[in-house]
Each structure stands twice: as structure tokens, then as C-alpha cells.
Amino acid sequence: MIRRPLAFVLLAVLVASLAGCDSVKSRYWMNEGNKLYKGQKYEAAIAEYEKVLGIHPGDWAASYQIAVSYLAMYHPNSTHPKDLEYSQKAAAALEKLLKMKAPDQETLEKVRGFYVGLLQAANQTDKAVTFYEGLVRENPKNALYTAQLAQLYAKKGDFPKALEYFTKRTEIEPSNKEALYTVGVVCWERSYRGGLLVSDDERRTLIAKGMDALERAVKLDPDYFEALSYVNLLHREKAKVLANAGDLEGAQAEIQKATEVTKRAVEARKKQLAAAKPS
């Protein structure tokens, strides 16, 4: 009856001792890995971090360091076999991190940023879009994710989808003047740079949508120089559409409106500069 409890005590001590030994080893390997990482010896650093994962597969710090080590070795837009390997391993490491519980929200957002940046650098924009579409589905009221998805569509050259999500951002943040301004800019760019790919009917729709967004932005901030500048530009786009339709009188009226808005923009700019001067 006496020996059995003693055996349990000895076993508990042995288990604690082994656990403590593993903890010491992990700290040593992490420290060694960090030294090698700082010395830009990334492959050697990864070998040390992987030793930690051999004992603690869910160790966040080691997993994170492996991911950033592969990122450090990767040269964006390169098609060299080694860079393709590093980009794939970095993506896998970041995807693993995204499934783990991050230490805090800020770190999680940083990892997401690394992941999307890597996908774009590796010409995998479609995969980045799919990733953010998932985030937006899970967080439909998150303005940041919505804006980032819109920007990805814009970089991809998908104007309808970009405008759709830039517009959704204004619905989430109706009092965000920058969000409204962005819609106005996107509408102007499509109208101005679209050339023959954009019909006058589409231009009318774009001008109306962009003007509405910019006027709402100016209502929030009457001295919003940037927004006023694009109101001016959209009036000029409308003048072109009216001129193409043979309405020269209407076109001239839009040019006059553009001139008046330009004066307002100049005054707004003067106020901005005056406010920025040191007192």
C-alpha cells in the first residue's frame, strides 16, 4: 500500500522533469533560431524553429518565425525555382498561422497582410480575392475587409466588382468622406480612361453615381478640396457626353459648373494650406 503512491509520485516527478527539459530545449532552439534570423541565415533559423515544432506543433512563435523566414528569402515576382519554392512554403506557413489562435487582433491582421501581399507578389491575385471574399462573407459589416477586397478587384482590373465593393463600404460607413470620395474617383477613372470600351450610356450612369458620392462627401466637409476637384472633373466628363449627343448648350452649362466648382476647390485648398502653416 505504501509503494504504489510512491511509484505515482516518482512517475509524476519524472513527467515534470521531462516536460521541464522540453521547455528548456524549446527556449534554446527559439533563441538560436532568432540569432540566426537576425543574422539573415534564414534556412538555418528555420531548422531551429522546426525543432521547436517537433515538440510543440502548435507553437505560435516558432510557426510565425518560419513564415517570416520564408518571406525574407522570397524575391517578389521572381520565377526562379528557389523563389517559387519559398513562396509556396511561405504561403503554407501563413495559411497554418491563419488557422491558429493569434496572440492578438493586431498580429492576426499583420499575418493576413503578409499572406495577401505574398499572393499578389506571386501573381496569385485570384487566390487573394477568394481569401478576402471569405472574410467579407464572415464579416459583412467590416469596412476594412470590404475596402481591401475592392482594391484587389481594382488591381485585377475587374471594375464592376471593384465599384460594387467600394460602394458597399459607403453603405457600411455612410459618414466616411474618404469612402465616398473613393467611389467618385473610381467612377471618374472608368469614364475618363475607359475610351471606346465605355459607352455614353455607361458614362451617364458613372457620372451620376460618382457625382452623388462626391456631393455627399462635400456635404460632410464643405472644404474637401480633393472631392471638389473630382466634382469638377465629372462635370467635364458630363460635358463630353452631352456634346457627343449634340447638346452643345448643355455641355457649355456643365463646363460653367466645372469652372465654378474649380473656384471653390481653389478656396478650399487655400484654407488647407493656411491651416497647415505653423502658428
Steps between C-alpha positions, in 0.01 A plus 500: 500500500797730561691420179218584260462867599878529497506365145244758395703777661816385322311484169363849549846634577638328189225645278554847644872464447455399136256784441745743653775359281285550189429856607871571540574348160223705333628824647854416390393417143287815479790714619736334253248543222453868583875559495528335160198695373655831606818391323290440184582127508140414437524135399706419809251697711209300356677176598511620863138610500392166357668327795264697726202385294624144532418524873224763488322484158268785594766746612395837355837677529693225320234470231502877450879515472501223240249695291692829514827317431361363174363847418844650561658258251237558231562751221161638383397435140796267447446175309825341617434144627631590847271803524203293388588251774534775763171662397317167525651420840433852627136473385460163672655634821277808497190291429590287802530814714163626381341182636667545840396733778706816466636680809286806417295658220783727388730202442225315315450796266876515443505132399204557267687790345810287449290226340314724256817693415677173425218378277507823304879494467477140378235600242226312684252787520206266442594305813529826695155604377353165607660541843348846553164395360492244781585766758229732368241220508590431862517871588255683268514818712878521508592810299873418494454155342246641253739777393790258465291268284400796284865597458592146398228501235626837379856366468360200317330733254148388589331842510139388567602294804735770625225761482254259662718459808613862517128585502432242772763670712301825480191309614691370801651843573257760358678781687847410378587775253807314372288198409257722308790682332645166386176408322510834319861450393435146376200616295701782344792270416270254327334778301818691415736208434252250360517637146291317243436217744259725691177605330346840561208328676743339743676834542172666596447236768857534626484879509173497693628244751836671543345844533255378764783351708721809468217740587430294813870523588496878450187525713696332781795735440423815293874570467591153374741614228563155353129422466428841346776440247329183381157665491661739254638210295165318491325816376752502215430134427130579487572787260669252262200266511257786428721629218509152346120497512488839323389694808760776477302734725485238772870424457585870541289512817700208644828675418371808683412285803847346487657847500293605802594184691868557413480839671354333810779241488767771481353675803483170689864435416598842631326419829682165520838665448423775750396244760820301440727800561671500840358766728 
